[in-house]
Structure formats: C-alpha cells, structure tokens
Amino acid sequence: MPPARKTKTKLSRKELQQLKEYGELDPLSSITEEKSLDDVISKALGRSGYGRFTGKLGKGKSTKANKGAPKRSTRPDAYSRLLSSLSAAGSLPVGRDPVVSDDEDDAIEDMEETEDGSEAVNEDEQMHSAADSDREYNVDEVDSDELDSEAEQGNSSDTEDGPKEMYEAFDYMEKHYADDDSEKMHKKLAAATGKEYRQSITEDSILGPVVTYDLAGEKAKPVNPRPLKQKLVKPAHKLNKSSEFSEFQHKLFNWLDQYRDVVYSGRSHSNGDELTTAYAIHAMNHVMKAKDLERKNNAKLAKAHAAGNDVGELRDRGFTRPRVLIVLPFRNSAFRLIEKLLTLASAGKEKNFTRFAKEYGPDEDEERRHNANKRKPEDFKSTFAGNIDDAFRIGLQLHYNKSVKLYADFYRADIIVASPIGLRMTTGAQSGDRKDFDFLSSIEMVIVDQCDVLMMQNWDHLVHLFEHMNLMPKKDHGCDFSRIRLWQLDGMAKYRRQTILLSQYMTPEMQALFNHHCSSIEGKVRIKPAYAGAVNDVVAKVSQVFKRVSVRKLASANDDRFGHFVDQTLSDIEKDQKHLLIFVSSYFDFVRIRNTCKDRGYIFAAISEYSTKSEAMRARIKLYEGELQFILYSERAHFYHRYPIKGIHHLVFYSLPDHPHFYSELVNLMLTHNNDVSADQLSCTAFYTKFDQLKLERIVGSKLVTQLASSERSQFTFA
C-alpha cells in the first residue's frame, strides 16, 4: 500500500498540525469524548517492566532472572494494546507515514495559513501582515550533514576559531531526561520528594559563597568542557563577542549545565548582560538538543517504516511542545533577550519581526524619557530604559529550515517569554476558554530573571504560575503517547524540571519558592554573595541608629512592629516637629500607618506608587517649606520614581528596604538644602526584627549582621 501522503485523502487541519509537530498522525484522534485522558495514559502505562512511581521505594528489578534472556523491544506490546483499545472508537488512517520532512513541515504550515487566512497567535493579539513583518538576512549556514557527523567529530582537535564545543556522549541533558527505571533512579526520586538534600558550603573566588544541595549518595559532577551543540558554537561566540565565556559566565554556566535548580542573588546592572547571555545560550542549547533528538528519532522511524522493521520505543517529548519558559518583568527585558535568542538561532528569516520591534522595542518617547532620567541613578536608567509594559506573553517557534516565528501559538512554540501578569491573564482566569495552563504541563526549564523587580510588582502571580506548572493536562492536544517520556506520564515532570532564579538580592519569598517548588533530582545550588553594607555608601554626617524590635514569633512580627512604632515613635512626634520622612517597605504596613495617622489628626502627606506626580510634587514642596509634619513614603514609590525629596531633617525607617542602596540614597538626601542645619539636628532611625536578617545583612554588612540580630543589646549606632 502506498504511503498516506500520496493518496487523495484530504487531511483535516488538526491532522496536518499533527503531521507537522509530531511527524505522524495521532493514533488518539478518534478517541470518543467519553474516554478521559487519564484512562488513555493508564493504558499507555500498562506494560510490563515499568511501574508508576509513588514516592516509595519498591523492590528493584531482578537482574539474575533475566541475565540470559534475549533483549527484546517492549514497544509492540504497549503500543499494540494502546491501538487495540482505541480501535472500537474508530479506524486509524491506513498507511500513515510516521515521519515528515522539513520541507513538508513548512508546506503544511503554509497550507494551514492559506486555509485559515491568518496565522495562529496568542489570545488578545491582533495580527499584522506577514508580508511586511518578516526580516531576512544572510547567515553562516551549518553543514547539512552536521547532525550526523557531530558524534564522529567529538574528539577532534581545536580549530583556529577557538575550542570546538561538541554535543558529545558526556552530556548532562541526555542523562537527566532519560527514561530510567533503575533502583538508583527510584532512590533519587524518593529523596527528591522527601526533600532529603545534603548541604555543603564552598567558597568560589568569582561567585562567592556557594551552597549546594545534593541528594544522598550523589557525588560532585565534573565540569563539562564542551557543553554546546556544534551549530551553536559560532552564534554563541558572536553573541558573546568573544570566542570563550568570561570567567563569571564560565563559573555560572557550569552549574546551569548540570541541570540543577539554581538561585543566584548577585545580579546587578553591570553584570546583567553577561548573565542574560549565559542563560540564553543555555536555553537555546537545550532546545536545539531536544529538537535534534526528535529529528533523529523521526529518521529512525522512517527508515524502519520503509523496511517494515520495529525500532522499539523512542520517547523524546512531553504532552505539549513548549519546553522553556522565561519570566521577565518588562517588555524591554524581553526585547533584549529575544534578540539574543534570534542571534543564537542563526535565523535566516524571522516572521513577524517588524511587529515585535514595534510592540517591544523603544518607542518614540524613549529619547524624551532618557533626557528626563539623566539625573537618576544608573540602576534606575538600566531598569526603565525602553518599553516598561509589564503585561506581555510571546511564543517563539524554531523551524529546521533556520527560521524563527515570533508570536507563535503557545502549543506550537518551543520557547515562551512572558511576564507573571501576562501569564496570569490566561492561567488565572476564573472560567471559560481563557483558563488554560496545559501548555505549562511539559516545561523542562523555567528561568525567572530580575526577581528583585518582580518583587516590586505582584509576587503572587509568580507563585500561582509555579503552582500550575507540570500538572497533568486536561486535554490531549493531539499528542502522540507512544513518544511521551514515561516519567511525564507518571506525573514526575516537576522533579526533572530545572528552575533558575536570578535576582539582585535574596528575599524570604524567593527562599520559599526555592524550598517548595525547586525539586530537581540533580540537586540545587544557592549562590549569595557577601555584602560590604550600604552604610559604607552614606556620605552624610548623620548619626544612624538601628533599633531591634522585640517580637514573640514570626506570625505576630508585623503586629509587634506596628505596636512598637505607634507607642514609641508616633507618640514622640510633637505638634511642632517638621521635616520628617517615614519610609515603609510594605504597602500593607503603609496603609495601616496612614489610616492611624489620619485618625490621630497629624498633618502629613502619603506618597505611594499610586500617587500622581502632581500629588508627590505638592507633598515634597510642603515638606521643604515646613507645612507638613512628615511624609509617609513607600518603597515602591521610590523604586518607580526616585523622587529627590529635599529638606529632610529626620528620617525613620519603619522597616528596612529590600533594595540596600535605597538606604544610602535616602540618608544622603539629607544633604540637600540643609546647609544651615548642624549635624546634631539631623537624625536617622531604623527599626528591624530578628527575622529581617537578609535585609539587615545587605545594609550593615555580612560581618556585623549576626551581632545586630542576636546580641543582647537592642540598639546600635553608626556615626
């Protein structure tokens, strides 16, 4: 019988999509609605030799009994049982071809676009014309035979272009995602589910103190000298503007390449570009390896199909296509990252690039904003340069013909770049078609960059995202269950997912996310640099007093702090006291204090992130002229605006800022227009509790934090 693609049978659009994405028609396409996805998965798992992992160790396989038995593929049994269970629902296409070539892949997509009249995009995204939104240019092509020759070239010597980094047998990704039913893997899964990690601390000359969390019995992994795919080497060198990593990138990339969960809290605006380049290379390297594995398996299936042979089980994918999720705070960060990804993909054609540049790139008012922010600090200009819209999501689809499609539908995308609120608009909908998180079911790598900026937005959106990641999908979405990895079917995907958190500093919220949602079987790494202390950056000659508030327990810490502040500080504010600034880091505390001050009849103004510029300007003028007793100032207001408040004589930190440089910035504001005020007329008081150790360390320094947090004394003065 001739192959199906040569027959006159007209395939439906869904079948064309299945051919394009999975290389064969879906045997489940004829499942009746009465059959649930769980039933189908249970049947797919109902084969001998593999049991569902429940978190408890069972007896290992008996190797002696099977020692002399001939090796035999288990796929015919499982696959035939799965097909036979579906035969009653409807007949499968006769003579289906198990693979489809790259040219046919592009042809199928063109047919779909012709039928529909437009390309599939994300929700609420208006389509632009493809004719004027594609970008084409010449790139250095990789040899067409490169895929088959990489293994042979693995031991070749270095060339003039620098060291040849090959995709060799020494590959952590292959081992990490392999279907392993050994007793050792069951022990690792049991240890990961029970969070049985062994901690060890080492000092790195570049990264600082490194805390590793290894599962029991696991040894330290050696550095992979050649971690990159061959076709990614030249683009990586081009992107990095060097034939090798910097020392900082090399140290960090070593941890990323081991597929450990990594939290790094040493990000800054000076090393931000290096950091982004490192994880962009890691993400693209992961996607290229995964796609090439699928391509090789498709070729094996095609060859076996032509010869009438069986190659056994080839499992290389999850329920849905997206593999990498990158979470960023603003569109400007997404714009810089996606440009790096396009460079690494060596794309000869970039679909919808004009639209992308318009919606994510700098706009017409960028120069005006740049001139207005000239007097702002460098970190402010770096964070808010460009488009700072915080609601976005975009999918990137990589084709084998070296083209990249932007604004791809999530179920056709390989990489998703989005903000927490952008994803929450889809995953957090109460009901209806908009509530969908199946595209997160097979995420293998999630990167959350600029966590310190996300803390200034709504951290709950990020927690909600992790709670809906790697869950069993509600629909099959046309997947081929014979190609899905067994640990995906078993619901163990979260233990194979790599999570990377990057921030300027560590917070309790990040630590909670690291403890509860990072459970990689390869272990975890926490990198937190030592701090000199923001007090060293204070140039104003003012006495700085740190007072420790006594608290009973963590649950009552906020109430104890508020009671101490009302009794000790607000009661000391006399009716004639003026030029006071009260800084509050939490908006909930901000509202609580504001309402209390209103009830007590104080003459004050409140500046929060919701205050307009005119309201903030009037409050600053009145404080300078002595018409107000004090200003209540939130941390988010300072983060988004950096108001230069003048005329401050007294400064009170109700709670320490998360950003350590905010402390020195605010104290140094006391120098402005206070030339006629002596140093003994200026004061600075900061309140903290024993639970504020992370904040306190960044302000007073790593050497003094223990003394201030646990000493019998409750008051310390820095002159």
Secondary structure, DSSP 8 states (H G I E B T S, - for coil): ---GGGSS----HHHHHHHHHHSS--TTTT--TTS-HHHHHHHHH--TT-----SS------TTTTSSS----SHHHHHHHHHHHHTTT----TT--S---HHHHHHHHHHHHHHHSS----TT-----STTT-EE-------TTHHHHTTGGGG---BTTB------S--HHHHHHS---SHHHHHHHHHHHTT-EEEEEEEETTTEEEEEEEETT-------S--S-HHHHHHHHHHHTSSS--HHHHHHHHHHHTT-EEEE----TTTHHHHHHHHHHHHHHHHHHHHHHHHHHHHHHHHHHHHT--------B-SSS--EEEE-SSHHHHHHHHHHHHHHHT-SEEETHHHHHHHHS--TTHHHHHHHTTTS-HHHHHHSSS------EEEEEE-TTSEEEES--GGG-SEEEE-HHHHHHHHT-SSSTT---GGGTT--EEEE--HHHHTTS-HHHHHHHHHTSS---SS-TT--GGGB-HHHHTT-GGGT-EEEEE-SS--HHHHHHHHHH---TT-EEEE------GGGG--S---EEEEE---S-GGGHHHHHHHHHHHHTGGG--TT--SEEEEES-HHHHHHHHHHHHHHT--EEEE-TTS-HHHHHHHHHHHHTT--SEEEEEHHHHHHH--------EEEESS--SSHHHHHHHHHGGGTT-TTS-GGG-EEEEEE-TT-HHHHHHHH-TTTHHHHHH-S--EEEE-
